[in-house]
């Protein structure tokens, strides 16, 4: 078995210099979130929007969802004109209504006939990956969640946007790889994000887990002091396991 994890973007909501919005692609078919520039981000790295079979929404902030209408519009008129490739969008209950409203605001009367499916199941299977959703610590109004993926004994955890919380602490020692955000510097006081020191502490307590840090507040190339099992990713990085 080989797992591919591609970072089509690695920045936080402010897109620091050299970084686009955080965007993770698993095995070239599973996409986690859809930032506003999702289509050009995919094109830059040779990914066709219609090859995405499953889209996993972590929470309802714009840098994670506002690209959905653009992605659906591209599939409808360019890469999947015959409508033969179904897209399944995974989110919490009520997600279908939120995304339908977003699409109607973006392109009135243009996307209502698309054959995309929205699921709010807490667990399921997508392209051979078992997945389950779990709560994380972010602004509660955004309904923040992460996803635990497992395939052939390999465990990949995507924490969404979150500060330290019980579920991340519980899942970190289980994970072979944990994708975690590094959203703010240490001098910013917020419980909703990991900082370099918080991530360092988590990594030191879980030396057998590889932490791939994304949603980064710093400019491309700037690195914090971290143990060897932490990699601060850059746009375009691809990891295989």
JONOR-V18273 format. One record per pair of residues at least 12 apart in sequence whose ideal C-beta (glycine too) atoms are under 7 Angstrom apart, sorted by the first residue. I is the first residue (numbers start at 1). J is the second residue. Records with the same first field share a line. If there is no record, write none. Layout:
BEGIN
I: J + J
END
This chain:
BEGIN
1: 151 + 152 + 154
2: 240
3: 27 + 151 + 154 + 156 + 240 + 241
4: 27 + 28 + 238 + 240
5: 24 + 26 + 177 + 239
6: 25 + 45 + 238
7: 24 + 214 + 233 + 235 + 236 + 237
8: 23 + 25 + 41 + 42 + 45 + 47
9: 21 + 22 + 23 + 35 + 41 + 235
10: 22 + 214 + 216 + 233 + 234 + 235
11: 216
12: 183 + 215 + 216 + 217
13: 61 + 63
16: 216 + 217 + 218 + 219
17: 219 + 220
18: 219 + 220 + 221
19: 216 + 220 + 235
20: 37 + 41 + 235
21: 35 + 37 + 63
22: 214 + 215
23: 35 + 38 + 41
24: 158 + 179 + 214
25: 47
26: 149
27: 127
28: 47 + 51
29: 51 + 52 + 53 + 54 + 127
30: 53 + 54 + 56 + 126 + 127 + 129
31: 52 + 55
32: 56 + 58 + 158
33: 57 + 58 + 64
34: 55 + 65 + 67 + 68 + 71
35: 63 + 64 + 66 + 67
36: 62 + 66 + 67
37: 67
38: 67 + 70 + 71
39: 67 + 70 + 71 + 74
45: 236
48: 79
49: 71 + 74 + 75 + 79
50: 75 + 79 + 80 + 85
52: 87
53: 87 + 88 + 126 + 127
54: 88 + 90 + 126 + 127
55: 87 + 89 + 90
56: 90 + 147
57: 89 + 90 + 91 + 95
58: 144 + 145 + 146 + 160 + 161
59: 138 + 142 + 143 + 144 + 145 + 160 + 161
60: 98 + 142 + 143
61: 142
65: 102
68: 99 + 102 + 103
69: 102 + 103 + 106 + 107 + 111
72: 103 + 111 + 114 + 116
73: 107 + 110 + 111
75: 87
76: 111 + 114
83: 115
86: 115 + 116 + 117
87: 116
88: 117 + 119
89: 116 + 118
90: 119
91: 118 + 120
92: 120 + 143 + 145
93: 120
95: 118 + 120
96: 118
99: 118
128: 151
129: 149 + 150 + 151
130: 150
131: 147 + 148 + 149
132: 148
133: 145 + 147
134: 146 + 148 + 167
135: 167
136: 159 + 160 + 162 + 165 + 167 + 168
137: 162 + 163 + 164 + 165 + 191 + 192
138: 160 + 161 + 162 + 192
139: 192
144: 160 + 161 + 162
145: 160
146: 158 + 159 + 160 + 162
148: 171
154: 176 + 241
155: 174 + 175 + 176
156: 175 + 176 + 177
157: 171 + 175 + 178 + 179
158: 179
159: 178 + 179 + 180 + 181
161: 181 + 183 + 193 + 215
162: 181
163: 190 + 191 + 192 + 193 + 194
164: 194 + 198
172: 202 + 206 + 209
173: 206 + 209
175: 209
176: 210 + 241
177: 210 + 212 + 241
178: 209 + 211
179: 212 + 214
180: 194 + 199 + 211 + 213
181: 193 + 194 + 214 + 215
182: 194 + 196 + 199 + 213 + 215 + 216 + 217 + 232
183: 215 + 217
184: 217
185: 217
196: 224
199: 211 + 213 + 226 + 230
200: 226 + 227
203: 226 + 227 + 229 + 230
204: 227
207: 229
209: 229
210: 229
211: 229 + 230
212: 231 + 233 + 239
213: 230 + 231 + 232 + 233
214: 233
216: 232
220: 234
END
